[in-house]
């Protein structure tokens, strides 16, 4: 987990799970709020969004509908520790 400042006065700090981009497997799904780190960039997945790694290793993010969020059981995130070289 990492505390992130988003520049928003209403929610100035947010705890995010942190994932190593190169350790993510095809089909793996990540629930926001989360950071996906790699050497060249960092991808932020906000709360209410999820991201999945597709068959071509692209990060595909989508906003979850209110109905889907209400039905989905909450599962604890198991982030992959990010290490920067």
FENFEN-V292456 format. One record per run of one state. SS is the DSSP state (A for helix, B for strand, O for the rest). FROM is the first residue (numbers start at 1). TO is the last residue. Records with the same first field share a line. If there is no record, write none. Layout:
SS->FROM-TO / FROM-TO
//
This chain:
O->1-1 / 6-12 / 24-28 / 32-33 / 38-41 / 46-48 / 54-58 / 64-65 / 72-85
B->2-5 / 13-20 / 29-31 / 34-37 / 42-45 / 49-53 / 59-63
A->21-23 / 66-71
//
